[in-house]
Amino acid sequence: MSLMLENMKFAMALSPIADGLDSTKRSDVYSMRDHGRILFVIAMGVATGGTATTVITVNACDDVTPSNRSAIAFWSREIIGTTNTGDTDSAITRRAAAGFTTTAGGAKIVLVEADAKDMAASGYGFIELTSVEGVNDPVVTSIVAILGRGPNRYSRGAANATVIV
């Protein structure tokens, strides 16, 4: 039996794509109704010029197709390496609702974790990640959303409930 596979819900937030963080990008919007936490895993390839930066924020949303968004505080960590090697963790850092700018360059993983409790003030039950390109330096990027660890989680079984409502 696999506890991780049964207790977490995985969803593709951004399929791998060249220049995946160009301009302003938003992940899919996810329902937090049955989940207490979400982790966005942003995998970035090598930046062509080594100068790529991105401003990351997390928004509580009023619906799966949001009319209203409210930026919330979250936690983050960067794991810096080189192509296919390296796993140097930065400190886990609490970020204000204004977000943060990633370290320049590519070949890294950016982890962004949000707690449903931080959404309470907004009154919204949906969540998304937003990235705004700080320095234009194309990077192949993908984002995976992992949800779980909360009250009223989906029941265990062979298939997990959808989070894209």
N, C-alpha and C positions, 0 to 999 in steps of 0.2 A: 504494500500500500504506500502511496506517495502523498505525504501530507501537503507538500507545496503545491502539487498539481490539483489536489482536491480543495485546498483552502484559498487559492488565489485565482483570480480571473485575469487572463492575458488578452490584450487587444492591440491591434496595429494602429498606432496613432498617426504615423507617417511612413508609408512604404519607402524603402531605400530609393533615393533619387539624387541625381547630380544637382548641385547647387540647391540642396533641400531647404536651406534657411534663407534663401534669397528674399529680400524685402521683408514683408510681415507675413508670418505663417501661423496658423492656428491648428492645433490638433483637432481630432474629432472631439465631440462633447460627450461626457460620460455621466451616467446617473450614479450618484453616491447613495441612493436610497438604501441599498443593502450592504454598503461597504463603509468602513470607518476610515480607510486610508487609501491613497493612490500614490504610486511611484511611476514617474515618467523616466524611461531610460533613453537618453539621447546619444546615439552612437555616431561619431563624426569621423570621416576619413581624413586623409592628409589634405590640408589647405594648399591650394596651388601656390600661394605666395607666403604662407606661414603667418599671415596677419589677421585671419578671420576672427571676429568677435561677434557675439550675439547677446542681446538683452533678453533675459528670460523672465516672464511673469506667469502667474497662475490666476485664473479668473473663476469665481463662482458665477454660474449662469442661471438664468430663470427658466430655461427650457433647453431641449436638445437642439433647437434652432433659435439661439438666443436673441432676444430683443434688448435684454439688459445684462450687463456684466459688471462684476464688482471684484477688483483685484484683492487678493488675500495674501497673508503671510504664508511662508512655506520654509522647508529645509532644503539644502542642496549640498552636493559634494561633486568635485571633479576628479576624474581618474585620468592622469596624463601619462602618455606613453609615446612610442613611435610606432610605425606601421607594424602591426602584429606582435609587438612586444611592449613591455612596460605596464606597470600597474601602481604607479605612485599616487596614493590617495591624498587629496587635500583634506583639510578639517571639515567636519560636518558643521554647516553654518546656518543659523536662522536668518532668513531673508525677510525684509519688510515687504509690504504689498507692492512697493515700487519695483521690486525685482533686483536683478544683478546682471553684470556684464561678465560673460565667460572669459577665461584666459585666452589670449591671442594664440592662434595656431589651430592645427587640426590634430588628428590621431588621438582622440580622447573620448571619454564617456562622461556625460554630465547626468547626474542623478538628481531628480527633483521630486521631493516627497511632500504631499499635502495631507492634512488631517481634516476630516469632515467637521470637526469642532470649530475649525477656523472659518468655516463657511456660515456658521450659525448667525452671525450679525447681519449677513446679507439676506437671510431667509430663503436662499436659493438652494436647490438640491442637485445641481449639475455642475460639472467642472471641466475646464480646458486649460491647456498650456499654450502660451503665446510666445513666439520668438520674433524679435525684430533685429535684422542684420545691422550690426554696428560698423563693421568694416567689410566692404564688398570683396570677398575672397572666396570663390566657389569651393564648396565642401560637399562631398557625397554624404548624405545624412539619412538616418532612419530613427523613428521614435516608437517605442513600445510602451504601452500603459499596462501596469500591473495593479489590480485592485484586490483588496481583501482586508482581513483583520478588523472586524468591527461587529457590532451587534446586528442581529437579523441578517447574517450572511446567507447567501444562497445555500440550499441544502447540498450535502455532499452527494456525489454520484458521478456517473460517467460523463455527463454534460453539465456545464455551468450555465447559469442564466445569463442572458445578454445584458450588456451595460450600455449598448447603443440603442436607445429606445426610439 
